[in-house]
Each structure stands twice: as C-alpha cells, then as structure tokens.
Amino acid sequence: MSFLFKSSNGATTEKNLTLEEQQEKINDLRKELGEHSSEEIQDFLSDASCLRFLRARNWNVQKASKMMKSAVKWRVSYMPQKINWDDIAHEAETGKIYRADYKDKHGRTVLVLRPGLENTTSGKGQIKYLVYCLEKAIMNLTEDQEKMVWLTDFQSWTLGSTPLKVTRETVNVLQDCYPERLGLAILYNPPRIFESFWKIVKPFLDHETYKKVKFVYSSDKESQKIMADVFDLDKLDSAFGGRNPATFEYNSYAERMRADDIKMGSSFKSNGITLPQDHSHVSADKEANGGDSDASSEDSFYSGTDSPNHEEGGSIPA
C-alpha cells in the first residue's frame, strides 16, 4: 500500500494527505460507487485506481465518483480489455504508435507516437488502437510504477496528419478514462506550423495534463538535457537523440503484442475473470473496406455511451 504515501514519480500529493486521510477518501469513494457484478470491473475498482481518480479531482469524493462511474460505464461498453492484436494490426503497420522495448530512468513504460506516419482514415479505428496501446502499456508497468511516458516524433507531420476530432477524443480518453497515467509527454522537434495547432489543442487539456507536456528540440542544448535526465541514451532511439539505431520492425512487434495478448488473457483467468470470445468491435476487414472511414464523423468513439466528461452521476451499471 505504498502508493498511498506518494505519487509514482516520488512527489508528495498536492494536499499532503496522511495515509489515514487517503484511505478515508478511498473508503468514502467506495461508498459512493457501490458494488458492481462484473469481476473485471471489480478489479478495475482497486484502491490504486480509486486513488488516481481522487488525485485527478483534487480529492473531491463527489467529483471523483462521477468521473469513475463514467469511466466504468465506458469500460463496460467499450470493453478495452477485449481488444487484441488481430483487431488493430492494420493500424500498427507504419509504427505510428508503439511501445518501446525500454523504460525511462524512473521505470515508466514508453509509448512512441509518430503522427506523421498515420496510415488510416478511420477515427474510431485510430482511437481503438490507442486504447489497445494504453492497456498494454499499463499491463507492462512494474508494481511500483503507474505512469507512462509519451514520446512524440514529428517527422513527416503536417496539419492534415492529425484531425482535430481525433486529437480531442485522444485527450478525452486519456484524461477521463486513464487519469494520472501520464507521467510525461515529450514533443520532439515539433515544426513551427505545430504552434497554431497547439493553440487549438491547449484548451482541451486540464491543468495537470498541460504541466506534463515538454517541448524538446535537437538544436537546443538546454531542452536536450531533458532527454538525458529522463532516458538512458544508450537505449533511447536515435530519432530522439539517443544512441540506439534500432527502428520499428512490424513483424517482431506483432510477436511482442500477441505475447501481450496471451499474457493479459492469462492475467484475467488467474483472477477468475472470463473474457467473452465474440468480439463486438468492428473487424479490421470492415474498417479497411470503408466501415467508419470518416475520421471527422460526429459519432463518438465511446460506442453507445456518452463521453465521460458529459456523463451524469448515478449508480455504477451492473
């Protein structure tokens, strides 16, 4: 229960609550949430998870409860734990998002994002792949770590590479469904034209998320110190100023992800949780052949439930 003392980066919580006070907040939140019949959701409603939602709402139990109920409703509807590699393999072909085979100096999982290599037009498919990557990144965290690092490479990026709707949905899913999971987001060598895009995106970010975003430029020695402080340069990709010449290789990455799928399935089974076999997600073939091809569609990726930040309070759905 060491997670009750400090956040995973070693910083004390903003209100410096004692262990007893934090546990009291968790107990109060559990009373607000009530019971849930799904074992998978019960697993999600751990003390550590409750603590993340409480921190995200500055220890306000009512606000944390509303946020967590919405996240639970999303998980029941979207079923992120059921997404497997074969569902999203076509999204991964260019290496636009992948989990690095190294961690940062704090032991945090590293997700590499290369938005300039976008290869599909399905907004829902893109978000689905992001959710898959988040789930697997979290699964690969060590027991003493709960945050990840996003490392963004802007090579080949243009304003048309990232539709605003997909960006907004990305922010929503990260902040509303995976609060306190982002430890640091590094934007590496963003082009000057990105400044106008950033001005549009900033209002979507809450204050805590905004503080975690760092701009780093290869030509700026001061900002390069961030990379040396955060990463082992012998392991860091050369694209980010490191000394590792390795690049994304689709087939070997597919093997890693299929191994992760098996690992996740085994984890659920060991906890007595059985995942249904008939996937409700749109198949890769359907998406590749034009299903939901409009990335600017007004349909939300929440698939049948409202976005958490529009969700009302109430009992957790059973």
Solvent accessible surface area in square Angstrom, and as a share of the most:
residue,aa,sasa,rsa
1,M,139,0.62
2,S,86,0.56
3,F,62,0.26
4,L,0,0.00
5,F,117,0.49
6,K,107,0.46
7,S,15,0.10
8,S,29,0.19
9,N,77,0.39
10,G,44,0.42
11,A,52,0.40
12,T,84,0.49
13,T,11,0.07
14,E,122,0.55
15,K,108,0.46
16,N,103,0.53
17,L,30,0.15
18,T,71,0.41
19,L,56,0.28
20,E,122,0.55
21,E,79,0.35
22,Q,1,0.00
23,Q,44,0.19
24,E,108,0.48
25,K,61,0.26
26,I,0,0.00
27,N,68,0.35
28,D,53,0.27
29,L,0,0.00
30,R,89,0.33
31,K,164,0.69
32,E,72,0.32
33,L,5,0.03
34,G,39,0.38
35,E,158,0.71
36,H,7,0.03
37,S,84,0.54
38,S,38,0.24
39,E,92,0.41
40,E,18,0.08
41,I,3,0.02
42,Q,92,0.41
43,D,75,0.39
44,F,33,0.14
45,L,12,0.06
46,S,46,0.30
47,D,40,0.21
48,A,27,0.21
49,S,2,0.01
50,C,0,0.00
51,L,2,0.01
52,R,22,0.08
53,F,3,0.01
54,L,0,0.00
55,R,30,0.11
56,A,27,0.21
57,R,77,0.28
58,N,77,0.39
59,W,6,0.02
60,N,57,0.29
61,V,15,0.08
62,Q,115,0.51
63,K,119,0.51
64,A,0,0.00
65,S,3,0.02
66,K,91,0.39
67,M,14,0.06
68,M,0,0.00
69,K,24,0.10
70,S,3,0.02
71,A,0,0.00
72,V,0,0.00
73,K,75,0.32
74,W,1,0.00
75,R,16,0.06
76,V,63,0.36
77,S,38,0.25
78,Y,13,0.05
79,M,43,0.19
80,P,2,0.01
81,Q,18,0.08
82,K,11,0.04
83,I,3,0.02
84,N,43,0.22
85,W,2,0.01
86,D,89,0.46
87,D,21,0.11
88,I,1,0.01
89,A,17,0.13
90,H,35,0.15
91,E,0,0.00
92,A,0,0.00
93,E,96,0.43
94,T,51,0.30
95,G,0,0.00
96,K,8,0.03
97,I,20,0.10
98,Y,21,0.08
99,R,24,0.09
100,A,8,0.06
101,D,113,0.59
102,Y,20,0.07
103,K,74,0.31
104,D,9,0.05
105,K,119,0.51
106,H,101,0.45
107,G,21,0.21
108,R,14,0.05
109,T,4,0.02
110,V,0,0.00
111,L,1,0.01
112,V,0,0.00
113,L,25,0.13
114,R,48,0.17
115,P,32,0.20
116,G,18,0.17
117,L,59,0.29
118,E,59,0.27
119,N,54,0.28
120,T,30,0.17
121,T,92,0.53
122,S,5,0.03
123,G,9,0.09
124,K,64,0.27
125,G,1,0.01
126,Q,14,0.06
127,I,3,0.02
128,K,10,0.04
129,Y,1,0.00
130,L,5,0.03
131,V,0,0.00
132,Y,1,0.01
133,C,7,0.04
134,L,0,0.00
135,E,15,0.07
136,K,4,0.02
137,A,0,0.00
138,I,38,0.19
139,M,41,0.18
140,N,29,0.15
141,L,24,0.12
142,T,67,0.39
143,E,188,0.84
144,D,120,0.62
145,Q,15,0.07
146,E,20,0.09
147,K,7,0.03
148,M,0,0.00
149,V,0,0.00
150,W,21,0.07
151,L,0,0.00
152,T,13,0.08
153,D,14,0.07
154,F,14,0.06
155,Q,133,0.59
156,S,75,0.48
157,W,17,0.06
158,T,76,0.44
159,L,80,0.40
160,G,69,0.66
161,S,20,0.13
162,T,28,0.17
163,P,44,0.27
164,L,68,0.34
165,K,32,0.14
166,V,16,0.09
167,T,17,0.10
168,R,91,0.33
169,E,13,0.06
170,T,26,0.15
171,V,13,0.07
172,N,22,0.12
173,V,0,0.00
174,L,13,0.06
175,Q,26,0.12
176,D,9,0.05
177,C,3,0.02
178,Y,10,0.04
179,P,7,0.04
180,E,30,0.14
181,R,28,0.10
182,L,10,0.05
183,G,14,0.13
184,L,18,0.09
185,A,9,0.07
186,I,0,0.00
187,L,18,0.09
188,Y,6,0.02
189,N,62,0.32
190,P,10,0.06
191,P,46,0.29
192,R,206,0.75
193,I,88,0.44
194,F,12,0.05
195,E,99,0.44
196,S,58,0.37
197,F,18,0.08
198,W,33,0.12
199,K,141,0.60
200,I,89,0.45
201,V,9,0.05
202,K,74,0.32
203,P,104,0.65
204,F,58,0.24
205,L,28,0.14
206,D,59,0.30
207,H,123,0.55
208,E,59,0.26
209,T,17,0.10
210,Y,96,0.37
211,K,102,0.43
212,K,36,0.15
213,V,25,0.14
214,K,84,0.35
215,F,65,0.27
216,V,0,0.00
217,Y,79,0.30
218,S,64,0.41
219,S,109,0.70
220,D,57,0.30
221,K,175,0.74
222,E,117,0.53
223,S,14,0.09
224,Q,44,0.20
225,K,111,0.47
226,I,48,0.24
227,M,1,0.00
228,A,41,0.32
229,D,99,0.51
230,V,15,0.08
231,F,2,0.01
232,D,56,0.29
233,L,44,0.22
234,D,89,0.46
235,K,107,0.45
236,L,0,0.00
237,D,14,0.07
238,S,66,0.42
239,A,56,0.44
240,F,2,0.01
241,G,41,0.40
242,G,10,0.09
243,R,154,0.56
244,N,30,0.16
245,P,109,0.68
246,A,61,0.48
247,T,116,0.67
248,F,35,0.14
249,E,87,0.39
250,Y,64,0.24
251,N,102,0.52
252,S,56,0.36
253,Y,9,0.03
254,A,6,0.04
255,E,124,0.55
256,R,75,0.27
257,M,3,0.01
258,R,114,0.42
259,A,58,0.45
260,D,10,0.05
261,D,31,0.16
262,I,125,0.63
263,K,102,0.43
264,M,17,0.08
265,G,21,0.20
266,S,62,0.40
267,S,51,0.33
268,F,22,0.09
269,K,153,0.65
270,S,92,0.60
271,N,82,0.42
272,G,49,0.48
273,I,11,0.06
274,T,122,0.71
275,L,34,0.17
276,P,73,0.46
277,Q,153,0.68
278,D,113,0.59
279,H,75,0.34
280,S,78,0.51
281,H,33,0.15
282,V,56,0.32
283,S,58,0.37
284,A,24,0.18
285,D,105,0.54
286,K,119,0.50
287,E,19,0.08
288,A,75,0.58
289,N,128,0.66
290,G,40,0.38
291,G,16,0.15
292,D,45,0.23
293,S,53,0.34
294,D,82,0.42
295,A,17,0.13
296,S,71,0.46
297,S,27,0.18
298,E,160,0.72
299,D,85,0.44
300,S,43,0.28
301,F,5,0.02
302,Y,0,0.00
303,S,58,0.37
304,G,88,0.85
305,T,14,0.08
306,D,90,0.47
307,S,12,0.08
308,P,9,0.06
309,N,88,0.45
310,H,131,0.59
311,E,22,0.10
312,E,125,0.56
313,G,47,0.45
314,G,40,0.38
315,S,104,0.67
316,I,10,0.05
317,P,47,0.30
318,A,100,0.77
